[in-house]
């Protein structure tokens, strides 16, 4: 939960940093500087710099979610991308197997502090997953396309925001491809 936007104390800063509220704190500490968004060791940090700040962060990057497991044999293919409530991102590989994307999505904080917004583009393949509305990431969210007996491709733009402030923290483009051609 972000530090207060009104009256703020050093115990609020410690709590946001995951420390005991009564721990010793140094305003020049690198974690405090990072939270305040103030770089450089000569720059003075004030309590105003620490109002409404969150130690929660995310990282997502452009990915390809694929399923070529039925290429040339006919059947149904399903490419998927997932932001799991456990803080890990997953995508399908060429075999249609859901695999973890190392180092993505939640880098600090709790999944419930964030929302995701997805937008589909492209006309081929049947999309799954909710798009066009902000959804809280305290619940696993998954998007995908499936295709029977053919090739399909679509693109998904994903944004992640801090739910409390609405500030978008990261975006990524996910390219989906399925080949289930006979």
Backbone as JSON, one array per atom type, in Angstrom:
{
  "sequence": "XXXXXXXXXXXXXXXXXXXXXXXXXXXXXXXXXXXXXXXXXXXXXXXXXXXXXXXXXXXXXXXXXXXXXXXXXXXXXXXXXXXXXXXXXXXXXXXXXXXXXXXXXXXXXXXXXXXXXXXXXXXXXXXXXXXXXXXXXXXXXXXXXXXXXXXXXXXXXXXXXXXXXXXXXXXXXXXXXXXXXX",
  "N": [[0.85, -1.16, 0.0], [0.63, 2.2, -0.83], [2.56, 4.97, 0.54], [1.08, 7.46, 2.72], [-0.72, 10.25, 1.24], [-1.17, 12.53, 2.52], [-0.48, 13.58, 5.74], [2.58, 12.25, 6.72], [4.85, 9.84, 8.05], [8.07, 8.69, 9.24], [7.77, 6.06, 9.99], [5.76, 5.2, 8.25], [7.21, 5.18, 5.87], [9.18, 3.23, 6.42], [7.49, 0.98, 6.71], [6.42, 0.76, 4.11], [8.72, 0.04, 2.8], [9.01, -2.49, 3.66], [10.06, -2.92, 6.12], [10.44, -2.99, 9.73], [8.23, -0.8, 11.45], [9.45, 0.75, 13.37], [12.13, 0.71, 12.82], [15.53, 1.89, 12.45], [16.17, 4.62, 10.28], [17.62, 6.01, 7.39], [17.7, 8.84, 5.52], [19.3, 9.01, 3.3], [19.68, 6.49, 2.46], [19.81, 3.94, -0.04], [17.44, 2.52, -0.7], [15.45, 4.21, 0.31], [15.92, 6.47, -1.25], [15.32, 5.43, -3.79], [12.57, 4.79, -3.45], [11.59, 7.39, -3.05], [12.15, 8.44, -5.49], [14.32, 9.99, -6.03], [17.41, 10.63, -7.2], [21.02, 10.54, -7.04], [23.55, 11.29, -4.79], [23.95, 13.78, -3.62], [21.58, 15.14, -3.6], [18.9, 16.45, -1.74], [16.49, 14.72, 0.15], [13.11, 15.12, 0.86], [10.22, 14.87, 3.04], [8.04, 15.37, 1.48], [8.81, 14.27, -0.96], [8.32, 11.64, -0.5], [5.63, 11.18, -0.24], [2.69, 9.36, -1.04], [4.01, 7.26, -2.34], [4.95, 4.07, -3.68], [6.37, 0.9, -3.03], [5.95, -1.15, -4.68], [6.43, -2.97, -7.69], [6.58, -3.82, -11.22], [7.4, -5.89, -14.07], [7.15, -6.4, -17.41], [7.54, -7.75, -20.7], [7.72, -7.61, -24.32], [6.39, -10.47, -25.89], [6.09, -13.77, -27.42], [3.44, -15.91, -27.82], [2.83, -19.17, -28.54], [1.58, -21.96, -30.49], [2.3, -24.6, -32.2], [1.81, -27.22, -32.27], [0.03, -28.86, -33.61], [0.58, -28.52, -36.26], [0.22, -29.31, -39.59], [-1.16, -31.64, -38.98], [-3.8, -31.35, -38.29], [-6.46, -30.4, -36.09], [-6.93, -28.85, -32.89], [-5.43, -25.83, -31.89], [-3.96, -23.9, -29.25], [-2.82, -20.93, -28.14], [-1.43, -19.24, -25.37], [-1.26, -16.62, -22.86], [-0.35, -15.6, -19.65], [-0.9, -13.85, -16.62], [-0.17, -14.62, -13.61], [-1.68, -14.95, -10.37], [0.2, -15.53, -8.48], [2.3, -13.95, -9.08], [3.89, -14.54, -11.27], [4.63, -14.62, -14.75], [3.42, -16.36, -17.62], [3.71, -18.13, -20.75], [2.79, -19.83, -23.79], [4.85, -22.23, -25.47], [6.29, -23.32, -28.66], [5.32, -25.9, -28.73], [2.93, -25.69, -27.5], [2.99, -25.76, -24.77], [2.62, -24.46, -21.56], [4.85, -22.18, -20.24], [7.07, -20.73, -17.83], [7.91, -17.26, -17.75], [10.89, -16.0, -17.21], [11.72, -13.76, -14.6], [9.52, -12.06, -14.87], [6.29, -11.21, -13.8], [5.64, -9.7, -11.48], [7.71, -7.81, -9.53], [8.08, -6.63, -7.06], [6.06, -6.21, -4.14], [2.5, -6.88, -3.79], [0.34, -8.98, -5.69], [-2.35, -8.19, -5.77], [-2.24, -5.43, -5.68], [-2.23, -4.43, -8.19], [-3.62, -3.79, -11.48], [-4.68, -5.05, -14.68], [-4.94, -4.28, -18.16], [-6.18, -5.18, -21.25], [-5.92, -5.23, -24.82], [-7.1, -6.4, -27.84], [-5.87, -6.91, -31.19], [-6.13, -7.55, -34.7], [-7.57, -10.11, -36.81], [-7.73, -12.85, -36.97], [-8.19, -16.08, -35.64], [-9.64, -17.24, -32.61], [-10.25, -15.25, -29.93], [-9.6, -15.48, -26.38], [-10.27, -14.66, -22.96], [-10.66, -11.75, -20.92], [-10.99, -8.52, -22.28], [-10.53, -4.98, -22.71], [-11.32, -3.86, -20.29], [-10.26, -2.82, -17.01], [-8.74, -5.17, -14.88], [-8.3, -6.67, -11.73], [-5.2, -7.97, -10.56], [-4.98, -9.7, -8.46], [-6.22, -11.99, -8.9], [-5.63, -14.69, -11.08], [-5.05, -13.93, -14.48], [-5.76, -14.64, -17.85], [-5.09, -14.76, -21.33], [-5.72, -15.69, -24.7], [-5.56, -17.36, -27.95], [-7.43, -19.6, -29.99], [-7.52, -22.09, -32.51], [-9.03, -24.06, -35.0], [-8.01, -26.49, -37.29], [-6.28, -24.8, -38.97], [-4.36, -21.76, -39.56], [-3.66, -19.09, -37.32], [-3.33, -15.73, -36.11], [-2.89, -13.17, -33.77], [-2.63, -10.04, -31.97], [-1.94, -8.82, -28.72], [-2.18, -6.09, -26.64], [-0.92, -5.29, -23.54], [-1.35, -3.66, -20.47], [-0.11, -2.73, -17.29], [-1.14, -1.42, -14.25], [-0.78, 0.49, -11.21], [-3.14, -0.1, -8.88], [-4.11, 1.64, -6.9], [-3.39, 4.26, -7.59], [-3.74, 4.45, -10.31], [-1.66, 4.77, -12.04], [0.07, 3.8, -14.88], [2.44, 1.3, -15.04], [3.9, -0.48, -16.65], [4.07, -1.82, -19.99], [3.32, -4.16, -22.6], [3.59, -6.02, -25.67], [1.97, -8.8, -26.87], [2.38, -11.38, -29.06], [0.43, -13.68, -30.66], [0.36, -16.92, -32.06], [-1.01, -19.61, -33.82], [-0.87, -22.8, -35.24], [-2.75, -25.1, -36.62], [-3.17, -26.55, -38.85], [-4.51, -28.83, -41.26]],
  "CA": [[0.0, 0.0, 0.0], [1.49, 3.38, -0.91], [2.63, 5.86, 1.7], [-0.02, 8.43, 2.69], [-0.53, 11.46, 0.44], [-1.27, 13.65, 3.46], [0.53, 13.5, 6.79], [3.42, 11.07, 6.54], [5.89, 9.69, 9.06], [9.13, 7.74, 8.86], [7.25, 4.7, 10.16], [5.08, 4.88, 6.99], [8.26, 4.89, 4.89], [9.72, 1.92, 6.79], [6.49, -0.05, 6.41], [6.36, 0.6, 2.65], [9.95, -0.63, 2.4], [8.98, -3.85, 4.2], [10.83, -2.93, 7.37], [9.69, -2.69, 10.96], [7.87, 0.61, 11.52], [10.34, 1.46, 14.31], [13.54, 0.52, 12.44], [16.3, 3.1, 12.14], [16.06, 4.95, 8.86], [18.53, 7.04, 6.91], [17.1, 9.41, 4.32], [20.24, 8.86, 2.2], [19.71, 5.06, 2.14], [19.44, 3.75, -1.45], [16.04, 2.1, -0.8], [14.64, 5.41, 0.54], [16.08, 7.29, -2.44], [14.56, 4.79, -4.86], [11.16, 5.0, -3.16], [11.3, 8.81, -3.24], [12.38, 8.82, -6.88], [15.35, 11.03, -6.0], [18.73, 10.05, -7.4], [22.18, 11.38, -6.74], [23.82, 11.35, -3.35], [23.97, 15.15, -3.11], [20.23, 15.7, -3.62], [18.21, 16.31, -0.46], [15.17, 14.1, 0.12], [12.18, 15.65, 1.87], [9.05, 14.03, 3.26], [7.18, 15.58, 0.31], [9.25, 13.33, -1.99], [7.9, 10.29, -0.13], [4.17, 11.09, -0.15], [1.99, 8.6, -2.08], [4.94, 6.39, -3.06], [4.77, 2.63, -3.49], [7.53, 0.06, -3.27], [5.51, -2.22, -5.56], [6.87, -2.77, -9.07], [6.31, -4.9, -12.16], [8.21, -5.9, -15.29], [6.71, -7.28, -18.48], [8.2, -7.42, -21.96], [7.09, -8.19, -25.5], [6.52, -11.92, -25.91], [5.33, -14.55, -28.4], [2.75, -17.09, -27.29], [2.72, -19.99, -29.75], [1.2, -23.37, -30.44], [2.42, -25.22, -33.52], [1.83, -28.65, -31.98], [-0.81, -29.6, -34.55], [0.91, -28.11, -37.62], [0.26, -30.4, -40.56], [-1.89, -32.83, -38.59], [-5.2, -31.03, -38.01], [-6.82, -30.41, -34.68], [-7.11, -27.54, -32.26], [-4.26, -25.24, -31.25], [-4.32, -22.84, -28.32], [-1.68, -20.16, -27.63], [-1.91, -18.54, -24.17], [-0.39, -15.74, -22.07], [-0.98, -15.55, -18.33], [-0.35, -13.13, -15.47], [-0.65, -15.44, -12.51], [-1.83, -14.27, -9.07], [1.41, -15.78, -7.69], [3.31, -12.98, -9.49], [4.72, -15.06, -12.35], [4.03, -14.6, -16.08], [3.59, -17.58, -18.39], [3.3, -18.13, -22.16], [2.97, -21.14, -24.4], [5.95, -22.36, -26.43], [5.85, -23.87, -29.95], [4.61, -27.16, -28.49], [1.68, -25.41, -26.8], [3.2, -25.98, -23.35], [2.7, -23.22, -20.78], [6.15, -22.09, -19.59], [7.31, -19.5, -17.07], [8.76, -16.23, -18.33], [11.79, -15.66, -16.12], [11.85, -12.37, -14.19], [8.31, -11.28, -15.13], [5.69, -9.91, -13.92], [5.68, -8.98, -10.21], [9.07, -7.75, -9.01], [7.93, -6.37, -5.63], [4.69, -5.89, -3.76], [1.5, -7.94, -3.81], [-0.38, -8.99, -6.96], [-3.61, -7.46, -5.64], [-2.01, -3.98, -5.79], [-2.14, -4.09, -9.6], [-4.66, -4.11, -12.45], [-4.23, -5.23, -16.07], [-5.87, -3.9, -19.22], [-5.74, -5.84, -22.48], [-6.59, -4.83, -26.05], [-6.8, -7.28, -28.98], [-5.88, -6.45, -32.58], [-6.05, -8.67, -35.63], [-8.88, -10.69, -37.08], [-7.67, -14.29, -37.15], [-8.13, -16.83, -34.39], [-10.71, -16.95, -31.65], [-9.61, -14.79, -28.69], [-10.17, -15.8, -25.08], [-9.83, -13.75, -21.91], [-11.35, -10.46, -20.87], [-10.26, -7.38, -22.82], [-11.28, -3.73, -22.72], [-11.63, -3.38, -18.93], [-9.22, -3.06, -16.01], [-8.99, -6.32, -14.02], [-7.32, -6.78, -10.66], [-4.31, -9.12, -10.74], [-5.03, -10.59, -7.31], [-6.75, -13.21, -9.51], [-4.91, -15.02, -12.3], [-5.68, -13.49, -15.72], [-5.18, -15.34, -18.99], [-5.58, -14.43, -22.65], [-5.22, -16.63, -25.7], [-6.34, -17.61, -29.15], [-7.45, -20.99, -30.42], [-7.87, -22.25, -33.92], [-9.21, -25.43, -35.47], [-7.65, -26.79, -38.68], [-5.81, -23.65, -39.72], [-3.37, -20.87, -38.95], [-4.24, -17.85, -36.78], [-2.39, -14.82, -35.45], [-3.45, -11.94, -33.2], [-1.74, -9.31, -31.07], [-2.56, -8.33, -27.5], [-1.45, -5.06, -25.9], [-1.2, -5.44, -22.11], [-0.86, -2.6, -19.59], [-0.27, -3.0, -15.86], [-1.15, -0.18, -13.49], [-0.94, 0.45, -9.76], [-4.58, 0.08, -8.7], [-4.43, 2.75, -6.01], [-3.17, 5.57, -8.22], [-4.06, 4.41, -11.74], [-0.45, 5.01, -12.82], [0.52, 2.65, -15.67], [3.83, 1.04, -14.72], [4.58, -1.18, -17.72], [3.25, -2.29, -21.09], [3.97, -5.15, -23.47], [2.82, -6.54, -26.8], [2.06, -10.25, -26.93], [2.0, -11.88, -30.38], [-0.09, -15.05, -30.57], [0.29, -17.67, -33.31], [-1.45, -21.01, -33.71], [-0.94, -23.53, -36.5], [-3.41, -26.4, -36.45], [-3.59, -26.86, -40.21], [-4.53, -30.27, -41.62]],
  "C": [[0.9, 1.23, 0.0], [1.52, 4.17, 0.39], [1.49, 6.87, 1.6], [0.31, 9.64, 1.8], [-0.63, 12.7, 1.32], [-0.13, 13.59, 4.46], [1.27, 12.17, 6.68], [4.48, 11.05, 7.63], [6.95, 8.71, 8.55], [8.68, 6.3, 9.06], [6.47, 4.27, 8.92], [6.09, 4.47, 5.92], [8.85, 3.51, 5.17], [8.76, 0.8, 6.41], [6.41, -0.3, 4.91], [7.59, -0.12, 2.13], [10.04, -2.06, 2.94], [9.79, -4.01, 5.47], [9.9, -2.75, 8.55], [9.42, -1.18, 11.0], [8.82, 1.41, 12.39], [11.82, 1.3, 13.97], [14.22, 1.87, 12.21], [16.23, 3.35, 10.64], [16.99, 6.11, 8.54], [17.97, 7.56, 5.59], [18.02, 9.29, 3.09], [20.39, 7.39, 1.79], [19.21, 4.87, 0.7], [17.98, 3.34, -1.61], [15.1, 3.29, -0.6], [14.72, 6.31, -0.68], [15.27, 6.74, -3.62], [13.06, 5.0, -4.67], [10.75, 6.45, -3.43], [11.44, 9.24, -4.69], [13.41, 9.93, -7.0], [16.71, 10.35, -6.13], [19.82, 11.02, -7.0], [22.37, 11.58, -5.26], [23.83, 12.77, -2.79], [22.59, 15.79, -3.03], [19.53, 15.43, -2.29], [16.83, 15.71, -0.67], [14.34, 14.72, 1.23], [11.03, 14.68, 2.03], [8.06, 14.19, 2.1], [7.53, 14.61, -0.82], [8.71, 11.92, -1.74], [6.39, 10.12, -0.02], [3.61, 10.29, -1.34], [2.87, 7.67, -2.89], [4.7, 4.92, -2.71], [6.06, 1.9, -3.84], [7.19, -1.1, -4.21], [5.98, -1.94, -6.99], [6.62, -4.03, -9.9], [7.29, -4.81, -13.33], [7.6, -6.9, -16.25], [7.39, -6.83, -19.76], [7.44, -8.06, -23.12], [7.41, -9.68, -25.56], [5.79, -12.5, -27.11], [4.75, -15.75, -27.68], [2.35, -17.93, -28.5], [2.09, -21.33, -29.46], [1.22, -23.9, -31.87], [2.32, -26.75, -33.38], [0.98, -29.48, -32.93], [-0.52, -29.25, -36.0], [1.0, -29.33, -38.53], [-0.55, -31.61, -40.19], [-3.37, -32.58, -38.34], [-5.49, -31.11, -36.52], [-7.03, -29.01, -34.18], [-5.81, -27.08, -31.63], [-4.7, -24.1, -30.37], [-3.05, -22.2, -27.78], [-2.19, -19.3, -26.49], [-0.81, -17.68, -23.55], [-1.11, -15.52, -20.75], [-0.18, -14.68, -17.36], [-0.96, -13.79, -14.26], [-0.71, -14.64, -11.21], [-0.63, -14.53, -8.15], [2.55, -14.85, -8.09], [4.21, -13.42, -10.62], [3.95, -14.98, -13.66], [4.36, -15.9, -16.8], [3.16, -17.33, -19.83], [3.45, -19.55, -22.69], [4.14, -21.11, -25.38], [5.42, -23.02, -27.7], [5.09, -25.19, -29.8], [3.28, -26.95, -27.78], [1.77, -25.61, -25.29], [3.35, -24.64, -22.64], [4.01, -23.22, -20.0], [6.28, -20.74, -18.88], [8.21, -18.56, -17.84], [9.63, -15.7, -17.19], [11.85, -14.15, -15.87], [10.64, -11.5, -14.43], [7.17, -11.86, -14.31], [5.81, -9.08, -12.66], [7.1, -8.99, -9.66], [9.1, -7.35, -7.54], [6.5, -5.94, -5.35], [3.8, -7.11, -3.84], [0.69, -7.84, -5.09], [-1.67, -8.17, -6.91], [-3.46, -5.95, -5.7], [-2.12, -3.5, -7.23], [-3.37, -4.51, -10.39], [-4.01, -4.29, -13.81], [-5.35, -4.82, -17.01], [-5.33, -4.49, -20.51], [-6.58, -5.37, -23.67], [-6.14, -5.74, -27.19], [-6.77, -6.51, -30.29], [-5.7, -7.67, -33.46], [-7.4, -9.36, -35.73], [-8.88, -12.21, -37.15], [-7.47, -15.0, -35.82], [-9.21, -16.35, -33.45], [-10.09, -16.54, -30.32], [-10.36, -15.25, -27.45], [-9.59, -14.83, -24.06], [-10.5, -12.4, -22.04], [-10.44, -9.36, -21.4], [-11.16, -6.15, -22.73], [-11.72, -3.2, -21.37], [-10.43, -3.64, -18.03], [-9.65, -4.21, -15.12], [-7.91, -6.41, -12.96], [-6.52, -8.06, -10.82], [-4.14, -9.96, -9.48], [-5.62, -11.94, -7.7], [-5.97, -13.45, -10.79], [-5.72, -14.59, -13.52], [-4.97, -14.16, -16.89], [-5.89, -14.9, -20.26], [-5.02, -15.45, -23.63], [-6.03, -16.59, -26.97], [-6.33, -19.11, -29.4], [-7.92, -21.03, -31.85], [-8.0, -23.73, -34.22], [-8.81, -25.51, -36.94], [-7.23, -25.57, -39.48], [-4.76, -22.87, -38.95], [-4.09, -19.62, -38.46], [-3.15, -17.05, -36.08], [-3.16, -13.59, -34.98], [-2.4, -11.31, -32.29], [-2.55, -8.78, -29.9], [-1.65, -7.28, -26.87], [-1.88, -5.16, -24.45], [-0.57, -4.27, -21.37], [-1.05, -3.06, -18.15], [-0.17, -1.67, -15.13], [-1.21, -0.48, -12.0], [-2.4, 0.81, -9.49], [-4.91, 1.34, -7.9], [-4.3, 4.12, -6.67], [-3.6, 5.62, -9.68], [-2.85, 4.63, -12.63], [-0.04, 3.73, -13.55], [2.02, 2.5, -15.48], [4.59, 0.34, -15.83], [3.58, -1.63, -18.77], [4.04, -3.31, -21.9], [3.01, -5.53, -24.59], [3.05, -8.04, -26.87], [1.54, -10.69, -28.31], [1.64, -13.35, -30.24], [-0.1, -15.66, -31.97], [-0.08, -19.1, -33.01], [-1.42, -21.6, -35.11], [-1.51, -24.91, -36.21], [-3.92, -26.87, -37.81], [-3.56, -28.35, -40.48], [-3.45, -30.61, -42.62]]
}
